[in-house]
Amino acid sequence: MMPSWAGMPLDGRVEEIVTRVHDTPHMGVLVFAGAGAQALAWLHGVGGSSRTVMSAVDVYHEQSMRGLLGFMPARFTSRRVARLMAESAYELARSYRSGSERRARQQALAQGTAAAAAEEVAAARASATAPMGPRLPVFGLGSTATIATDRTKRGDHRVACAVRDGLGSVTYAVTIEKGARDREGEERLVSLVIVGAVADACGVFGAPPLPLVGSELLRVEYRPSELIEAVAAGARELAVVTPEGRVADGQGLGPRALLSGSFNPVHEGHWGLAEAASRHTGLPAAFELPLMNAAKAAVDLAEARKRALQFSGRAPLAVTRAPLFAQKAQLFPGSVFVVGVDTAERVVDTRFYDGDPAAMRAALETVRSRGCRFLVAGREVGGTYRTLAQVAVPEGFRDLFEGLPESEFRKDVSSTEIRGRWVTEWS
């Protein structure tokens, strides 16, 4: 007999999130214990799940859990156990990925064609010159829950879910209010926690809130990778998140067409500008997420992780504590800073230097001394399309600024507008 929750409808909000998850390059292994199987049904209920789900395992029996973890935990449903399950799932996902890459290389070589040989040479050259490796981001998810059953339970009903990837681990936990839902309702809540965790693991923004009641609270804990944590603490200046989701020290990144921003979220305008800037300058594109920002609030590590995941499979992302372009020039010598006209105006506005023209000129001299310059894209500001021609660049520094022609790039879209649209949709 099928359980009562097996036919839970895939409502429009969940379907939208799952569709966007399948459109990302992220793939993962999911391990369940106790509840949450409906989440897997929802993931499979939208076309394209093979692009997201590498495998899924239900370790419901004690011996299954022992086989997964190598020991028997004193309590199944805990954040610690969820993290250990996610770690095991992550290692399995990595083994799947490395195996598929190896088989693909072997097949190419076995073909013995000139085209195959050329592809192998090109891949070798690319890996030797770019610090990013294969564009294959993976994650592992572990979820353990105890919910209403056919007998009375003395302990709490609860769910603990964890995700592990190259950026670290995130744990999600809810103590479920007994009697507020039947078993079907508790299964749905657990599954929504899991789908939300998968969405976060794939860098998907805009998920609807959980239907919590009473004293219920979603507790989220992020344990970052050592390099990201070191940047946040000021012990390191730079870490680079590679397209496959690894965190590297940034050595050998080389000059780039660099787009800096908060990326909340990244959108087609960012990607289009990066592509246009790369064509214009002849430099490979990269992105920078400063944890500190001269004009906006600091980005906490959990939010930084979520934003970093948006770049997985597509481009390297530098994580820094450098809000000023003079500081960025020290970190990325020889690079071209790709900015909108509104940012260019702030770069040469003395108000952002405590009204001191000398400080502004000193900052620009630092940019020049490190071999950096600015590529300025036009942007609609206050209903008017503005370009570099409207920016009052001080004498002696005009060589540092070049306008990107409108014919090469124009895209009137903003992250603020997108976030506003999500708020409306999920209200």
N, C-alpha and C positions, 0 to 999 in steps of 0.2 A: 504494500500500500504506500502510495506517495505521501510524504508529509504534507500538512495543511498549508505550509508556506511555499511549497514547490511552485505554485502558480501565481506567486505574488506579481502584480503587474509591474512592468518596467515603465515607470511614469516618465513624463517628458523631461523633467529636470535631470533625472538619473541618466536617461538615454543621451541627453546632450553632453553630459560630462564624459560618459563612456565613449561616445563618438570622438570627442576631442582627444581622449587618452589614446585611442587607436591610431590617431593621426600623428602621434609623436613617434620618435625612433626608439623609445624606451621599451625594453623587454624584461620580464621578470619571472621568477619562480615563486609561487605562492604556497604556503604551508598553513593548514588550518588544524585546529583542535577544539572540539566542543561545539562550535556553531560558526555561522558565517558562509556556509556553502551557497546561500542565495546570491552573495556577491559574485561568485564565480559564474552562476547562471546569468546574472545581469551582464557580466563582461562578455560571455559567449552569446548573449541575446542580441548583440549589435554586430553587424558584419565587420570583419577585420580583426577579430580577437586573436588570430594567430600572429598578428604583428605585435601583440602585447604579452600574451600568456605563453611562456615557454613550456611550463608544466605546472601542475597543481597537485598537492598531496594532502590527504586527510590523515593525520596521525592521532586518531581517536582513542586507540587502545594504549595501555601503559607500555607494552613492549614496543609499539611503534615509536612512542616518544623516546624510549631508551635508545632505540636504534638510531634516531635522528640526532640526539644530543650526546650520546655516549654515557649517560647516567640517568637516574630517575630523580626528577626534581621533587622536593618536598611538597610543593604546591604547583599544580599545572598552570593555573590562571594568575599570572603575575607579569609585571613589566620585564623583569629579568628573563623569564622563560621566553617571552615574546621576542626579546632582543636576541637571545641565543638561537631561536628558531629562524629569525631573519638572517642571522649570520650564516647559518647552514644553507639557507635558501640562496643567499648571495653567492657563496662559494660554488654551489651547484650551477647557478646561472652563468658564472664566469667560466666554468668548465665547458658548459654547452657552447658558449660563444667562441672560446678558443678552439674547440673541436671543429666547429663549422668553418672557421677561418682557415684552419689547417687543411680540412678536406677541400675547400675551394681552391687553395693554392696547389694542392696535389692534382686536382682535376685539370687545372689550367696547364700545369707542366706536362701532364700525361697526354694532353691534346697534341703537344709538339708542334703547334702551328706558329707561324711568324707573328700572328696577332697576339697569341697567348704569351709568347716570349716578350713581345713589346710591352704587354700589360704588366708582366712581372717586373721588367726593368723600370717602368714608370712608377710602379708601386714602391720599389726599393728606393728610387731616387726621392720620391715624396716623403717616405718615412725618414730618410736621412736628412732632409732639409727642413722638415716641419716638426715642431715639438708637440704633435697632437696625436699621433698614432691612429689606429683604426677608429672610425666613427660609430662605435657600437656600445651605447650606454646600456647597462643592465642593473637590475636591483633584485633584492630578495625581500619577501614579506613573510612575516610570521604572525599569526593571530591565534589567540587562545581565549576561550570564553566559557563561562558557566551561566546557563539561563534556566528558565522554568522547565520542569520535566514532569514525569508522571508520579513523582514523589516530592514530599516537602523537603526543601533544603534549609539547613540551619544558617549557613553562611550567606554572604552577599551574592547577588547576581552581578556579574561584571564582565568586562571585555578589556583585554590588553592586546594591542596591535603594534607591530614595529616594522619599520622599513630600513634596510641597510643598502647603501651604495657607496661609491667612491668618496662622497662628501661627508660621510659619517652615518649616524643612525638617528631615527626619529621614532619616539614611542608615543602612542595615543592610548589613553585609558579612560574608561567611564565605569563608575559604580552605578548599576541600574536600580532604580527604585522598585522594590518588590511590590507586586500587585497593581502597578500602574499600567501594565500591558499583559496580554496573554503571551504564550510561547511564540506565536506567530509574530506579534508585535516586537518582542525582544529579539527574535531572529532578524527582523527587518532592521532594527537599530544597529545590531552588530554588523550586519552587511553594509549598512550605510557608512559606518566607521571605516570598514575595509575599503570600500570604493573611494572614500575621501582620501585615505592613505595612499592608494594607488594613484589617484589624481595628483596628489602632492609629489609623489615619487617621479611622476612624469612632467612636472613643471606646469601643470594645468591650473589656471586660475579660475575663479568665479564659481566654485562649487557652492550649492545651497547649504544653509546651516542645518545641523542635526536637529531632529524633533525632540529635544530634551524637555523633561518635565520636572517639577518640584526642585529637589536639591541636586539633581544630576548636573554634572560638570565634566566637560572634556578636558582632560589634563594632557598637555603636550610637552615632551622633553626632547630637546635636540642635543646630541653629542657630536660636535663637529670633528672633522679630520684634524690631525695635529697641525698641519700647515695653515689651515683656515683659522684655527684657534690662535695660532701664533701671530697672524696678521691682525686679528681683532685685538689682541693684547698689546700690540705695538712691538712685539719681539721680532717680527719680520716685516719687511716693507711690501712684499709682493708674493702672491701665490697665483698660479694659473690653473684653471679648471679646463682640462682638455675636452675635445668633443666627445670622447668615449667615456667621460665622467671621472677620469683620474684627476687627482690634485698634484701638481708638480711645482717645483720651486721657481719656475720662470726663467731659469738659465737657458740661454740660447734662443729666446723668443725672437729676437731680431727686430729691425724696424718694421712697423706696421702702419696701415691706415686705421687709426684707432678711434672708435666711437665710445665715448664715455657717457654714462647716464644711469638713471635709477631703474629703468626697464621694468616698470610696474604697470602693465606688462610690456615685454618686447612685442613689436608689431611689424606689419609689412613695410611700414615706412622706414624702420630701422634696418631691416634686411635689404630693402631697395637702395637705401643710402650707402650701406656698406659695399654692396656690389658696384654701385656707380663710382664710389670713391676708389675702390680697388682698380677698376678699369682706368680711371683718370690718372692715378698716381703710379700704377704698376707695382704697388705693394700689396701683399696679402692683407686681408682685413682681420681685425680682432676687436673685441669689445672690452670695456673696463667698467667694473662696478665698484665705485669708491664707497667704503663703509661710512666714511665721513663726507659730508657735502657742504659746500659753502652756502648754498641757498635753501637746502632742505634738511629735514630731520635725519639723524643718523639711522642707519639700517641695522637692525639687530640680526644676529647670526641665523636664526630660524628663517626669517624672511629672506635673507641673503641666499640661503640654500635654495629656497623655492625659486627665486629669480634666476639663479645660476643654472638650474635644471632646464630652463627654457632654451639654453644654448647647446644642450647635449645633442650630439650628432651633426652639428652644423658649424660651429666656430669656437675658437678658444676664447675664454673669458678671464681677464685678469681681475683679481680681487685685491684692492689696495686700501690704504688709509690716506690717500692723496687727493684732497678736494681741489687743490689749486693746480693750474697748468704748469707753473714753475716747478712744482713738485713732480708732476707727471713727466716732465721733460727729463728729470733726473733718473726716473725709472725706465723710460722708454726712449733712449737717445736715437736720433735719426728718424723718428716717427712723424707722421702727419696726423694732427688732431682734427678729426672730422666733426664739425660743429654746425648747428643751425645759426641763422643770423642773430637770433635773440641772445645766444650764448656769446657770439663774437662781440656784440655790443657791451655785454658785461665785462668781457676781457679787457676792454679799453676804457671802461668807465671808472673814474677815480673814486666814485662812491664806494666801490668794492675794495678799495685800498685805503680806507679811512680818510678819503679826501686828499691823499698825498700823490701828486703826479709823479714824484720821484720813485715812489714804491711801485707804481704801475710800470714805469719805464724799466726799473730794475728787474721786475718779473719777466717782461718781454725780452730783456737781454739774456736772462737765464734760458728762456726757450730757444733763442738764437744760438747761444753758446753750446747747446746740446744737439744742434743740428736739426731741430724740430721746427715745424711751421703749422699753419692753420689752413684747412680747406673748408670754405664756408658755403653751406647750402642755403638757398632762399627758403623763406617760410612765411606762411600767412600769419600776421600779427595784427590783432584787432581788426580783422576783416580786410587788411591790405597786404598784398604780397610784397615782402621786403627782401632785398638782396644786399650783398656786400657794398654795393654802390651807396647805400644809405648809412653805412657805418663810418663814424668819424675816426678813422685810424690815424694815430699821431704820426707826424713827420718823422722819418727815419726808421719806421717799422712797417711800411707798406709792403715791403718784400716778404714779410712773414705771413701775409694774408693773400689767399687766392680764392676767387669765387668759383663755385661749381655751377656751370651754365644750367639754366632751367631746362634746356633741351636734353640734358643728360640725366637730370633727376628733378622730379617734383611729386610730392605725395602729401596731401593735406590730411593728416590723421594724427591723433595724439593719444597717449596712454590715459590721460585724464578722461577723455571722451569715452574710451572703452570701459574704464572702471565705472563710470556713471551709467553706462548701458547695462552692465552686469547688475548693479544695484537695482535698477528698474526691473530687470527680468526676474530676479530672484526674490523681490519683495513680496 
